[in-house]
Amino acid sequence: MKPKCNYILALERTLYDVNEADYEPLKDIESFWKQYSIGLIRDNIIELQPKGNSETLSGFSLDLLRALAAYLTAHLSNLDLTPLSLLEVFEASKEELKATKEISDFFDRVSPSNTNS
């Protein structure tokens, strides 16, 4: 498999893993924040930007950093997140996760009989 495909497969696998029966989201959250400080996250986002245009960060990168900083601040301040009106957004994401579950279930069914691995 080509290296680029391995990279994409690793990203896809991350979304499939949330469908595992033993998936513990809090463990992943804790692991992430223990491994990456907000400054290190910023530095990594900057590194991922195209070198030809390093002075201008993409809107997505800025939004991602802003959201992570907001979640961190909300957590540290013990803010109640229930007033957020994200139900519609979460429903769309729920549908995407449902699709990853179907794909994950398919691969779980075919993996034991696959002798090519």
SEVEXTI-923227 format. One record per residue: z negated, y, x of N, C-alpha, C, CB in turn. Coordinates in pm, whole numbers, plus 32768, in hexadecimal, padded with zeros to 4 digits. Glycine has a CB too. Layout:
+------+------+------+------+------+------+------+------+------+------+------+------+
:  npz :  npy :  npx : capz : capy : capx :  cpz :  cpy :  cpx : cbpz : cbpy : cbpx :
+------+------+------+------+------+------+------+------+------+------+------+------+
:    Z :    Y :    X :    Z :    Y :    X :    Z :    Y :    X :    Z :    Y :    X :
...
+------+------+------+------+------+------+------+------+------+------+------+------+
//
This chain:
+------+------+------+------+------+------+------+------+------+------+------+------+
:  npz :  npy :  npx : capz : capy : capx :  cpz :  cpy :  cpx : cbpz : cbpy : cbpx :
+------+------+------+------+------+------+------+------+------+------+------+------+
: 8000 : 7F8B : 8054 : 8000 : 8000 : 8000 : 8000 : 807C : 8059 : 7F87 : 7FFF : 7FA0 :
: 8048 : 80E2 : 8031 : 8051 : 815C : 8080 : 7FCC : 81A7 : 807D : 80C3 : 81B6 : 804C :
: 7FAA : 81EC : 80EC : 7F2A : 8236 : 80F2 : 7F17 : 8297 : 807F : 7F22 : 8281 : 8174 :
: 7F81 : 82DC : 8054 : 7F74 : 833A : 7FE4 : 7F4B : 82F1 : 7F65 : 7FF8 : 8386 : 7FCE :
: 7F82 : 827B : 7F51 : 7F5F : 822C : 7EDB : 7ECD : 8200 : 7EDF : 7FBB : 81B1 : 7ECF :
: 7E9B : 81DD : 7F57 : 7E0F : 81B7 : 7F65 : 7DB4 : 8228 : 7F3B : 7DF1 : 818D : 7FF5 :
: 7DD7 : 82A2 : 7F62 : 7D89 : 8319 : 7F40 : 7D84 : 832C : 7EA8 : 7DC5 : 8396 : 7F85 :
: 7DF9 : 8321 : 7E6A : 7E00 : 8332 : 7DD8 : 7DB4 : 82C2 : 7D93 : 7E92 : 8335 : 7DA8 :
: 7DC2 : 8248 : 7DC5 : 7D7D : 81D6 : 7D8A : 7CE5 : 81E9 : 7D91 : 7DA5 : 8155 : 7DD1 :
: 7CB3 : 821F : 7E01 : 7C24 : 8238 : 7E0E : 7BF5 : 829D : 7DA7 : 7C02 : 8269 : 7E9C :
: 7C44 : 8304 : 7D8E : 7C20 : 8368 : 7D28 : 7C20 : 8329 : 7C9D : 7C82 : 83DF : 7D2D :
: 7C85 : 82D9 : 7C80 : 7C8C : 8296 : 7BFE : 7C17 : 8236 : 7BEC : 7D12 : 824A : 7BF0 :
: 7BF7 : 81EB : 7C55 : 7B8B : 818A : 7C4F : 7B06 : 81CC : 7C2C : 7B7E : 8140 : 7CD5 :
: 7AF3 : 8247 : 7C5C : 7A7A : 8293 : 7C3D : 7A6B : 82A4 : 7BA7 : 7A7D : 831B : 7C82 :
: 7AD9 : 82BF : 7B62 : 7AD2 : 82CE : 7AD0 : 7ABD : 8249 : 7A89 : 7B50 : 8310 : 7A9C :
: 7AF0 : 81DD : 7AC3 : 7ADD : 8159 : 7A86 : 7A4D : 8129 : 7A96 : 7B3E : 80F4 : 7AC3 :
: 7A0E : 814D : 7B06 : 7986 : 811E : 7B22 : 7922 : 8147 : 7AB8 : 7959 : 8152 : 7BA8 :
: 7939 : 81B8 : 7A74 : 78DA : 81E5 : 7A0E : 78D5 : 8185 : 7998 : 78FF : 8271 : 79DE :
: 7934 : 812B : 798F : 7938 : 80CB : 7921 : 78EE : 804A : 793F : 79C6 : 80AC : 78FF :
: 78C0 : 803B : 79BB : 7877 : 7FC2 : 79DF : 77F1 : 7FBE : 7995 : 7861 : 7FBC : 7A79 :
: 77C6 : 7F47 : 7970 : 7749 : 7F38 : 7924 : 76D1 : 7F6B : 7973 : 7735 : 7EA6 : 78FF :
: 76D5 : 7F5E : 79F7 : 7663 : 7F87 : 7A49 : 7671 : 8015 : 7A82 : 7651 : 7F25 : 7AB9 :
: 76D0 : 8063 : 7A4E : 76E5 : 80EB : 7A80 : 766B : 8142 : 7A60 : 7764 : 812A : 7A42 :
: 763C : 8188 : 7AC7 : 75C9 : 81E1 : 7AB9 : 75F2 : 826F : 7AE3 : 7551 : 81AE : 7B0F :
: 7615 : 82C5 : 7A84 : 7644 : 834B : 7AA7 : 75DD : 839C : 7AF6 : 766A : 8396 : 7A2A :
: 755E : 838B : 7AD6 : 74F7 : 83D7 : 7B1D : 74F3 : 83B4 : 7BB2 : 746D : 83BD : 7ADE :
: 7511 : 8337 : 7BD0 : 7516 : 830B : 7C5C : 7586 : 8354 : 7CA8 : 752A : 8271 : 7C65 :
: 75FB : 8361 : 7C67 : 766B : 83A8 : 7CA5 : 764D : 843E : 7CB4 : 76EB : 8394 : 7C52 :
: 760C : 8477 : 7C50 : 75E9 : 8505 : 7C57 : 7587 : 851D : 7CCA : 75AC : 8536 : 7BD1 :
: 7521 : 84C9 : 7CD2 : 74BE : 84D7 : 7D3D : 74FF : 84C4 : 7DC6 : 744D : 8471 : 7D2A :
: 7553 : 8460 : 7DD1 : 7596 : 8444 : 7E50 : 75ED : 84BA : 7E7A : 75EC : 83C5 : 7E45 :
: 7636 : 84F4 : 7E1B : 768D : 8566 : 7E39 : 763C : 85DC : 7E6F : 76DA : 8590 : 7DBC :
: 75D1 : 8602 : 7E28 : 7586 : 8678 : 7E51 : 7537 : 8660 : 7ED1 : 7529 : 86A3 : 7DE3 :
: 7514 : 85E3 : 7EEE : 74D1 : 85C5 : 7F6E : 7533 : 85CD : 7FE2 : 7490 : 853A : 7F69 :
: 75B2 : 85B0 : 7FC7 : 7617 : 85AE : 8030 : 7656 : 8637 : 8047 : 7682 : 8549 : 800E :
: 7664 : 8687 : 7FDD : 76AD : 8706 : 7FE8 : 7659 : 877B : 7FB8 : 772E : 86FF : 7F97 :
: 7641 : 87DA : 8012 : 7603 : 8858 : 7FE9 : 7670 : 88AE : 7FAA : 75BE : 88A1 : 8063 :
: 7649 : 8916 : 7F64 : 76AC : 896C : 7F24 : 7705 : 89AE : 7F8E : 7667 : 89D8 : 7ECD :
: 76CD : 89CE : 8002 : 771D : 8A08 : 806E : 7782 : 89A5 : 80A6 : 76C3 : 8A39 : 80DD :
: 7758 : 8928 : 80B4 : 77B3 : 88C0 : 80E5 : 7823 : 88A6 : 8080 : 7766 : 883E : 8103 :
: 7801 : 88AB : 8001 : 7867 : 889B : 7F99 : 78CE : 890B : 7FA6 : 7825 : 889C : 7F0B :
: 789D : 8986 : 7FB4 : 78F7 : 89F9 : 7FC6 : 7952 : 89E3 : 803F : 78A5 : 8A7B : 7FD8 :
: 7917 : 89B9 : 80AE : 7965 : 89A4 : 8128 : 79D0 : 8939 : 8115 : 7909 : 897D : 819B :
: 79AE : 88CF : 80CE : 7A0F : 8863 : 80B4 : 7A7F : 8892 : 805A : 79CA : 87EA : 8077 :
: 7A5F : 88E2 : 7FF6 : 7AC7 : 8917 : 7F9D : 7B26 : 8970 : 7FED : 7A88 : 8966 : 7F27 :
: 7AF0 : 89C1 : 8044 : 7B44 : 8A17 : 8098 : 7B9F : 89C1 : 80F0 : 7AED : 8A74 : 80F1 :
: 7B6A : 8955 : 8128 : 7BB9 : 88FC : 817D : 7C2B : 88BA : 8131 : 7B61 : 8891 : 81BA :
: 7C17 : 88A2 : 80B1 : 7C7E : 885F : 8061 : 7CF0 : 88BB : 8038 : 7C3F : 8824 : 7FE6 :
: 7CE0 : 893C : 804B : 7D47 : 899C : 8024 : 7DBF : 8991 : 8082 : 7D0F : 8A2B : 8025 :
: 7E34 : 89AD : 804D : 7EAC : 89AB : 80A2 : 7E9B : 8A0D : 8116 : 7F2A : 89CF : 8050 :
: 7EBD : 89DE : 818C : 7EAB : 8A30 : 8205 : 7F04 : 8AAC : 8203 : 7EC9 : 89DE : 8282 :
: 7F78 : 8AA5 : 81C3 : 7FD3 : 8B16 : 81C0 : 7F9F : 8B8D : 8172 : 8054 : 8AEC : 8188 :
: 7F3F : 8B75 : 811B : 7F0C : 8BE0 : 80C6 : 7E73 : 8BDA : 80C1 : 7F47 : 8BD6 : 8036 :
: 7E35 : 8BD5 : 8135 : 7DA5 : 8BBD : 813C : 7D51 : 8C32 : 810C : 7D80 : 8B9B : 81C8 :
: 7D8C : 8CA8 : 80FD : 7D3E : 8D1B : 80CF : 7D2C : 8D1D : 8038 : 7D7F : 8D9B : 80FC :
: 7D7C : 8CD4 : 7FF2 : 7D74 : 8CD2 : 7F61 : 7D4E : 8C46 : 7F32 : 7DFB : 8CFF : 7F22 :
: 7CD7 : 8C3A : 7EF9 : 7CAD : 8BB9 : 7EC3 : 7CEB : 8BA6 : 7E3A : 7C12 : 8BAF : 7EBC :
: 7D09 : 8B2B : 7E1A : 7D42 : 8B10 : 7D96 : 7CDA : 8B2B : 7D2B : 7D75 : 8A7F : 7D8C :
: 7D09 : 8B4B : 7CB5 : 7CB0 : 8B63 : 7C44 : 7C57 : 8AEB : 7C28 : 7D00 : 8B87 : 7BC8 :
: 7C91 : 8A75 : 7C35 : 7C42 : 89FC : 7C1B : 7BCF : 89F0 : 7C7E : 7C9C : 8980 : 7C22 :
: 7BEB : 8A06 : 7CFC : 7B83 : 89FA : 7D63 : 7B10 : 8A5B : 7D48 : 7BBE : 8A12 : 7DEF :
: 7B33 : 8AD6 : 7D25 : 7ACB : 8B39 : 7D06 : 7A7C : 8B10 : 7C8A : 7B0A : 8BC4 : 7CF0 :
: 7AC3 : 8ADF : 7C24 : 7A7F : 8AB3 : 7BAA : 7A24 : 8A3C : 7BC5 : 7AE6 : 8A90 : 7B3F :
: 7A53 : 89DF : 7C18 : 7A02 : 896A : 7C3A : 7983 : 8993 : 7C84 : 7A53 : 8908 : 7C91 :
: 7990 : 89E9 : 7CE6 : 791B : 8A17 : 7D30 : 78BD : 8A64 : 7CD5 : 7945 : 8A6F : 7DA8 :
: 78F4 : 8AB9 : 7C7F : 78A2 : 8B05 : 7C21 : 7855 : 8AA7 : 7BC3 : 78FA : 8B67 : 7BD0 :
: 7899 : 8A3F : 7B91 : 7858 : 89E0 : 7B36 : 77EA : 8992 : 7B7C : 78C0 : 897F : 7AFB :
: 7804 : 8964 : 7BF6 : 779D : 891B : 7C40 : 7725 : 8973 : 7C5E : 77D7 : 88E4 : 7CC3 :
: 773F : 89F0 : 7C84 : 76D1 : 8A4D : 7C9E : 7684 : 8A68 : 7C1E : 7706 : 8AD1 : 7CD9 :
: 76CA : 8A72 : 7BAE : 7688 : 8A89 : 7B2D : 7631 : 8A12 : 7B05 : 76F0 : 8AA5 : 7ABF :
: 7667 : 8998 : 7B15 : 7619 : 8920 : 7AF6 : 759D : 8917 : 7B50 : 766F : 88A2 : 7B07 :
: 75AE : 8936 : 7BCF : 753D : 8933 : 7C2B : 74D4 : 8999 : 7C02 : 756C : 894C : 7CBB :
: 74FF : 8A12 : 7BE4 : 74A3 : 8A7C : 7BBA : 745E : 8A57 : 7B37 : 74EF : 8B01 : 7BAA :
: 74A9 : 8A20 : 7AD8 : 746E : 89F7 : 7A58 : 7405 : 898B : 7A6E : 74DC : 89C4 : 79F9 :
: 7424 : 892D : 7AC6 : 73C5 : 88C1 : 7AE3 : 7347 : 88F8 : 7B24 : 7405 : 8857 : 7B3E :
: 735A : 894D : 7B89 : 72E6 : 8984 : 7BD1 : 7291 : 89DF : 7B77 : 7314 : 89D3 : 7C4C :
: 72D0 : 8A1C : 7B14 : 7288 : 8A76 : 7AB8 : 7259 : 8A2E : 7A3A : 72E1 : 8AEB : 7A91 :
: 7271 : 89AB : 7A34 : 724C : 895B : 79BE : 7284 : 8995 : 793D : 71B4 : 8952 : 79B3 :
: 7300 : 89C4 : 7942 : 7340 : 89FC : 78CB : 7364 : 898D : 7869 : 73BD : 8A4D : 78F1 :
: 7359 : 89AB : 77EA : 7381 : 8950 : 7780 : 7417 : 895D : 776D : 7334 : 896C : 76FB :
: 7460 : 88F2 : 7781 : 74F2 : 88F6 : 7778 : 7526 : 88DB : 76EB : 752D : 8893 : 77D8 :
: 74CD : 88BE : 768E : 74FC : 889C : 7606 : 7543 : 8910 : 75BF : 7486 : 886F : 75B3 :
: 7527 : 898F : 75DE : 7572 : 89F9 : 7599 : 7606 : 8A01 : 75BE : 7533 : 8A7E : 75B6 :
: 762F : 89BD : 7628 : 76BB : 89C1 : 764F : 7712 : 8986 : 75E0 : 76D1 : 8974 : 76D4 :
: 777F : 89C8 : 75C0 : 77D8 : 8998 : 7557 : 7850 : 8951 : 7596 : 7808 : 8A0D : 74FC :
: 7837 : 88D9 : 75C6 : 789E : 888E : 760D : 78C7 : 880D : 75C5 : 786E : 886C : 7697 :
: 789C : 87FE : 7549 : 78B8 : 8783 : 7500 : 794E : 8765 : 74FB : 7881 : 878D : 7472 :
: 79A0 : 87C8 : 74DE : 7A31 : 87B3 : 74D6 : 7A6A : 8789 : 755D : 7A76 : 8833 : 74A4 :
: 7A3B : 87CA : 75C7 : 7A68 : 87A9 : 764E : 7A3E : 871B : 7672 : 7A30 : 880D : 76B5 :
: 79C2 : 86F9 : 7653 : 798F : 8675 : 7674 : 79D6 : 8609 : 7625 : 78FA : 866E : 765A :
: 7A00 : 8628 : 75AB : 7A4A : 85C5 : 755B : 7ACE : 85A2 : 759F : 7A63 : 85FA : 74CC :
: 7B13 : 8607 : 75D4 : 7B92 : 85ED : 761B : 7B78 : 859A : 7698 : 7BD8 : 8673 : 7641 :
: 7B0F : 85BB : 76E2 : 7AED : 856E : 775A : 7AC3 : 84E0 : 7735 : 7A7D : 85B3 : 77A9 :
: 7A80 : 84D4 : 76C4 : 7A56 : 8450 : 7694 : 7AD0 : 83F7 : 767C : 7A02 : 845D : 7612 :
: 7B3A : 8432 : 7646 : 7BB6 : 83E7 : 7630 : 7BF4 : 83BC : 76B5 : 7C1B : 843C : 75E0 :
: 7BEF : 8414 : 771A : 7C23 : 83F1 : 779E : 7BD2 : 837F : 77DB : 7C22 : 846C : 77FC :
: 7B4E : 8385 : 77CC : 7AF9 : 831A : 7801 : 7B11 : 8297 : 77B6 : 7A65 : 8341 : 77F9 :
: 7B30 : 82A2 : 7736 : 7B4F : 822B : 76E7 : 7BCC : 81E6 : 7720 : 7B65 : 824F : 7651 :
: 7C2E : 8236 : 7747 : 7CA8 : 81FE : 7782 : 7C89 : 81BB : 7808 : 7D13 : 826D : 7796 :
: 7C30 : 81F8 : 7858 : 7C0D : 81B8 : 78D8 : 7BC2 : 8136 : 78C0 : 7BB7 : 8217 : 792D :
: 7B75 : 812F : 7854 : 7B2D : 80B3 : 7834 : 7B91 : 8044 : 7813 : 7ACB : 80C9 : 77BC :
: 7BF7 : 8067 : 77C7 : 7C5C : 8002 : 77A4 : 7CA3 : 7FD0 : 7821 : 7CC3 : 803E : 7740 :
: 7CC3 : 8029 : 787D : 7D05 : 8001 : 78FA : 7CA5 : 7FAF : 794F : 7D34 : 807D : 7949 :
: 7C27 : 7FDB : 7958 : 7BC3 : 7F92 : 79A4 : 7BAF : 7F05 : 796C : 7B3E : 7FDE : 79A5 :
: 7BA7 : 7EFB : 78E8 : 7B97 : 7E78 : 78A7 : 7C0F : 7E1E : 78C6 : 7B86 : 7E88 : 780F :
: 7C86 : 7E58 : 78C4 : 7CFE : 7E0A : 78E3 : 7CF6 : 7DD1 : 7970 : 7D7B : 7E61 : 78D4 :
: 7CD5 : 7E26 : 79D2 : 7CCE : 7DF6 : 7A5C : 7C5D : 7D92 : 7A70 : 7CBB : 7E6B : 7ABC :
: 7BF0 : 7DA2 : 7A26 : 7B83 : 7D41 : 7A2E : 7BB1 : 7CB9 : 79FB : 7B09 : 7D72 : 79DF :
: 7C08 : 7CBA : 7996 : 7C3B : 7C3C : 795E : 7C9D : 7BF8 : 79BD : 7C7E : 7C55 : 78D8 :
: 7CF1 : 7C47 : 7A00 : 7D58 : 7C09 : 7A54 : 7D29 : 7BEF : 7AE2 : 7DD3 : 7C60 : 7A57 :
: 7CC2 : 7C34 : 7B0F : 7C95 : 7C26 : 7B9B : 7C6B : 7B98 : 7BC0 : 7C21 : 7C83 : 7BB4 :
: 7C1C : 7B53 : 7B70 : 7BF3 : 7ACC : 7B99 : 7C68 : 7A6B : 7BAB : 7B93 : 7A94 : 7B33 :
: 7CD3 : 7A7F : 7B60 : 7D44 : 7A24 : 7B6C : 7DAA : 7A53 : 7BD3 : 7D88 : 7A13 : 7AE6 :
: 7D94 : 7AC8 : 7C0D : 7DF2 : 7AFE : 7C6F : 7DD7 : 7ABF : 7CF8 : 7DE7 : 7B99 : 7C77 :
: 7E36 : 7A74 : 7D28 : 7E26 : 7A31 : 7DA9 : 7E64 : 7A81 : 7E1B : 7E64 : 79A5 : 7DA5 :
: 7E9C : 7AF6 : 7DFB : 7EDA : 7B4A : 7E61 : 7E79 : 7BA8 : 7EA5 : 7F47 : 7B9A : 7E24 :
: 7DFC : 7BAA : 7E7D : 7D9D : 7C09 : 7EBA : 7D4F : 7BCE : 7F2A : 7D3F : 7C3C : 7E54 :
+------+------+------+------+------+------+------+------+------+------+------+------+
//
